[in-house]
């Protein structure tokens, strides 16, 4: 058995946690940097890192954040993951799940189509339609980048004149306008960490403003989810086909809403308040899947 941990930053905290867990379980592993990979067509496919390694040597690849990149870079990275999967390597998370999650519109549409509660959202390339959307959504929206995470680039807009300027700027740079209704939530939300078919840990993220990302300064508080929220998180991850997922839930007057699903979640903030070793949970899940 050989497990590869594949990502852009191999010294990242999460990667080191997984490495430590693999060492505890006495499982052979290799760290693979995206920049060091080379695909070969017409002769054996190998992954180059400290010397060539046959893809057949790997039982599993655990995917850490693949990072930003040009369109060509991202397409190549995903093509490579699909190739590994077709060759029989277990990928966690599967490339199709990563592709779904990285695109907020795609993920939210899939959730809605499967009966999951989601916030009202409008996506367009038209500035005129975006202004209509602002009014339709109550005149108070969160403008988010279609691709992105950790709250970076998200802006609350509730003034039409300001909105017109912001929408124009986004479109000037060929961005897509992704508008989500602002939902009063007491400046907190819930992150459920799903591994396989269970929630291994959860936290409430309490911020000093409407942004509740721990990376933006929100404080994590460990919580035990009730049956409804736990079921909601697991079902959402299953729909997207995420085996390891960070599911973000807002509690609204109308009930809980799924905001986003992260297919390459960090868990440093959650680990700081959780008694469960999350890296061990991930590795134990992977080992169980390999045995199947």
N, C-alpha and C positions, 0 to 999 in steps of 0.2 A: 504493500500500500504506500502510495506517495500522494501527499496533499500539497497543492500549490496555493499560496496566498498571492493574489494578483491585484496590483493597484499602482497608483501613481507615486505615492509617498510611502515608501516601505518602512520608514521610521515613525510613522504615525502611531498615536496612542492605541487605537483600536487594533491595529496590526500587531503591535507588540503584545497586547493582551491575548490575542489568538495564538501567537507564537508561544507564549508561556504556557497556555493551556495544552497545546500540542506536545510540548516538551513534557508536561506532567503526565500526559497519556502515553508517552513514549511512542509517538507516531512520527515517522519520517516526513519532513516537509521541506519545501523550497520557497523562498520569497522571489517573486517575479515582478520586475519593473516593466511597466508598459513600454517605456522607451527602448527596452532591450529585446522586445519580441520581434521575431521575423517569421512571416508565413512563407511556406514554400509550396509550390504547385508543380506536380509532375515528378516529384521525388519526396522522400519522407518529410512530413511536417514536424518541425521541431520548434521548441521555445528556447531561445538563447539567453542564458544568464549563467555566468561563470562556466561557460562551456555548453555546447548543445545538449538538449535533453529531448528524447522522443516524447511526443504527446502520449503515446501508449504507456509511458512510465507513470502518468498521473491518474489517480483514481478520481480525484476531485479538485476543482478550483474554487476557492472561496474568493469572491470579488469584493474588494474594498473600493472606495471612491475612485472612479476612473478619471475624474477631474475635468477641467475645461479643455477645449481644444477647437481647432478649426473644423469645418464640416467634414473635410476629408479625414482628419484624425479620428473624429468620433465614429464616422461610418466604418473606418478600418478596424477600430477597436471592437465594435459590435460585430462586424463580419467575422473577426477572429474568434470571438466567443461562440457565435453560431457554429463555426467550423469545429471548434473543440467539442461542442455538444453533439454534433452529428457524428463525430468519431467515437462517441460513447463515454466522454468524460462528464461526470456529474458536476454541474455548475450551480453554485449557490451565491447569488440568486440567478435563475435562468435569464439568458439575454432578453427574452421576450418580456419578462417582468421589469427589467431595468428600462427597456424602451418605453414601456407603458408608464412607468412612474416618473420618468424624467420629463415627460410631456404632461403638464398639469391638465390640459383640456382632455386629452385622450383618457387619462386615468379617471377623471371625474365623470366623463360621459359613460365609461364602462360601469362605474359604480351605480350611476342613475339607472342605466338600462337593466341592471340587476336588482333594482328595488331598494337600493341603499339611500339613506337620507343624506343629501348634500346641500350646500348653500346655493342660492340662485346665483348663476354665473353667466356672463356674456363675453364672447370672444369674437373679435373682428379685426380686420385690417383697415376699416373705414373710420376716420375721425368722426364723421357725421353720425354713423351708427353707434359709435362709442358714447357720444353725447346723449343719444336717445337711451342707450343702456343705462347711463348714469341716472337719468330721470326714472326709468322703469324700475331701477333697483333702489329707489327711495332717496336719491340725491346724495347718498353717502356710500362710497365704495372703497375697496382696497384694490389698487392697481398692482398687479404682480407680473414679473417676467414669466413668460411661458415656460422657460427652462431656468432653473435656479433653485437654491435652497437656503436654509438658515435665515430666512427673512431678508436677505440682501436684495435691495432694489425694490422692495415692496413699499408702496406709498398710499396713505389714506387721502382720498380726494372727496371734497364735499362742496366745492364751489365751481360753478360752470366756467367762469372766466379762467380760473386757474387750471381746471381740467382741460380746456381747449389748448392752452399753452403746453401742458404736459403731454397730451395726446399727440400734438404736432411734433414735439421733440422726439417722442418714441418712434413715430412713423418716419421721421427724417432719417433715423438710423435703421429703418426697415424692421422695427420691432412689431410684434403682434400685441394688440390691446386686449389684455385679459382682466376683466372687471368682475369682482366678487362683492356681493352685498356685504356691508359692514354689519356685523352681528354683535350687539352688546354682550360681553362675556366676562365682565368683572376683571379684565386684564389677566385672565388665566385660561389655560386650556389643558388638555390631557394628552400625554404621549404614552401609548401602549406599545410595548416591545413584544412582537409576536415571533416565535420560533416554532416552525412546524404548524401544529394545530393547537397551540396554547399560548397564552400571554405569560411570559416568564417574569415580567416586571412592569410596573407602570408608575408614572409620576404626574403630579400636577405641576405645571410650570407657571409660576406667578411672576408677572412682569410689572414694571412701573408705568407701562403704557400699553397700548393694544398689541404691541409685538411681544410674543411670549417665547421666543427662541432662547435657549440657555446661552447660546453663542452671542446673543444680543443683551445679556445681563439678567435674564429671568432666573429666579431661584427655584431649584427643583425640590419637590416635597413628595416622598414616597406615598403611594396610596394603593389600596386594594380595590380593584374594580368590582362593581356589582355584576350580576349575571348578564344583564342587558348590554352593558358596555363591553364586557369581555367577548360576548358573542358577536357584537357588532364589529369589533376590531379583527377578530379571527375571520369572519366572513369577508370583510373588506380585503384582507391580505390574500385570501383564497381566490377571490374573483380576479385579482391582478396577477395571481400565480406567484406571489412572493413567499419564499420559504423563511426568510428573515426580513422583518419589516418594522419600521417605525410608523405607527398609525396615529395621526393627529386628529383629535376629536374636540369640537367646541360644544359646550352646553348652552343651548338657546332656550328661549321661552317655548319654542315648539318642540323641544326635545334635542337629543344629541345629533350632531351633524359631523360627517366625515369631511375634513378639510383637505388633507393630503395624505399620501402614502409615500414613505421614503424607502427605496429598495437598497440603499447603501447607507443605513443609518449609523450615526455615531452613538455611543452610549456612555461617554465619560461622565456627563452630568447625572444620568440615571444611575450609573454604578455607584456614584458618590453617596446615594441615599438608599441603595438597594442591598439587601442581605444576600441576594442571589448572585453568584458569579456568572455574569451574562456571557462572557467568552466561553466558559465551560459549557453553558447551555447550548451555544451554537455548535461547538465541537462535538458534543454528545449527540446532537441531532444529526450532524453530518455522518458520524460513525454509524449510527443506526440506519441511515439511508444507504450507506455503502453495503451494509450487511444484507439489505434487501436484494 
